[in-house]
Amino acid sequence: MGSREELIRQRAHEIWEDAGCPEGQANVHWDQATAEIVAAEGSSGSPKFAEDDLPEGLIRAPKGPNRQPKQTI
């Protein structure tokens, strides 16, 4: 465990259960879980996930005075 996607999946399932297990709301629950995980990641003061845990093609927003994102090819 520990990957970002696994944390989101678990939280989305909790949200779904808390909502009474409605049909057809998977995307809503996934988006809410993603927002919560990203917010928790940002408020911790340090990255909660390693760069390797991000989906391919995404990069973490840089922090600090030199906020230039690293280039990927």
Contact map, one row per residue, 1 for C-alpha under 8 A:
1110011000000000000000000000000000000000000000000000000000000000000000000
1111011000000000000000000000000000000000000000000000000000000000000000000
1111111000000000000000000000000000000000000000001000100000000000000000000
0111111100000000000000000000000000000000000000001000110000000000000000000
0011111110000000000000000000000000000000000000000000000000000000000000000
1111111111000000000000000000000000000000000000000000000000000000000000000
1111111111100000000000000000000000001000000000000000000000000000000000000
0001111111110000000000000000010011001000000000000000000000000000000000000
0000111111111000000000000000010010000000000000000000000000000000000000000
0000011111111100000000000000000000000000000000000000000000000000000000000
0000001111111110000000000000000010000000000000000000000000000000000000000
0000000111111111000000000100110110000000000000000000000000000000000000000
0000000011111111100000000000100000000000000000000000000000000000000000000
0000000001111111110000000000000000000000000000000000000000000000000000000
0000000000111111111000000000100010000000000000000000000000000000000000000
0000000000011111111111001100100000000000000000000000000000000000000000000
0000000000001111111110000000000000000000000000000000000000000000000000000
0000000000000111111110000000000000000000000000000000000000000000000000000
0000000000000011111111000000000000000000000000000000000000000000000000000
0000000000000001111111000000000000000000000000000000000000000000000000000
0000000000000001111111100000000000000000000000000000000000000000000000000
0000000000000001001111111000000000000000000000000000000000000000000000000
0000000000000000000011111100000000000000000000000000000000000000000000000
0000000000000000000001111110000000000000000000000000000000000000000000000
0000000000000001000001111111100000000000000000000000000000000000000000000
0000000000010001000000111111110000000000000000000000000000000000000000000
0000000000000000000000011111111000000000000000000000000000000000000000000
0000000000000000000000001111111100000000000000000000000000000000000000000
0000000000011011000000001111111110000000000000000000000000000000000000000
0000000110010000000000000111111111000000000000000000000000000000000000000
0000000000000000000000000011111111100000000000000000000000000000000000000
0000000000010000000000000001111111110000000000000000000000000000000000000
0000000110110010000000000000111111111000000000000000000000000000000000000
0000000100000000000000000000011111111100000000000000000000000000000000000
0000000000000000000000000000001111111110000000000000000000000000000000000
0000000000000000000000000000000111111111000000000000000000000000000000000
0000001100000000000000000000000011111111100000000000000000000000000000000
0000000000000000000000000000000001111111110000000000000000000000000000000
0000000000000000000000000000000000111111111000000000000000000000000000000
0000000000000000000000000000000000011111111100000000000000000000000000000
0000000000000000000000000000000000001111111111111000000000000000000000000
0000000000000000000000000000000000000111111111100000000000000000000000000
0000000000000000000000000000000000000011111111000000000000000000000000000
0000000000000000000000000000000000000001111111110000000000000000000000000
0000000000000000000000000000000000000000111111100000000000000000000000000
0000000000000000000000000000000000000000111111110000000000000000000000000
0000000000000000000000000000000000000000110111111100000000000000000000000
0000000000000000000000000000000000000000100101111100000000000000000000000
0011000000000000000000000000000000000000100000111111110000000000000000000
0000000000000000000000000000000000000000000000111111110000000000000000000
0000000000000000000000000000000000000000000000001111110000110000000000000
0000000000000000000000000000000000000000000000001111111000000000000000000
0011000000000000000000000000000000000000000000001111111000000000000000000
0001000000000000000000000000000000000000000000001111111101110000000000000
0000000000000000000000000000000000000000000000000001111111000000000000000
0000000000000000000000000000000000000000000000000000011111000000000000000
0000000000000000000000000000000000000000000000000000001111100000000000010
0000000000000000000000000000000000000000000000000000011111110000000000000
0000000000000000000000000000000000000000000000000010010011111000000011000
0000000000000000000000000000000000000000000000000010010001111100000010000
0000000000000000000000000000000000000000000000000000000000111110001010000
0000000000000000000000000000000000000000000000000000000000011111011110000
0000000000000000000000000000000000000000000000000000000000001111111000000
0000000000000000000000000000000000000000000000000000000000000111111000000
0000000000000000000000000000000000000000000000000000000000000011111000000
0000000000000000000000000000000000000000000000000000000000000111111100000
0000000000000000000000000000000000000000000000000000000000001111111110000
0000000000000000000000000000000000000000000000000000000000000100011111000
0000000000000000000000000000000000000000000000000000000000111100001111100
0000000000000000000000000000000000000000000000000000000000100000000111110
0000000000000000000000000000000000000000000000000000000000000000000011111
0000000000000000000000000000000000000000000000000000000010000000000001111
0000000000000000000000000000000000000000000000000000000000000000000000111
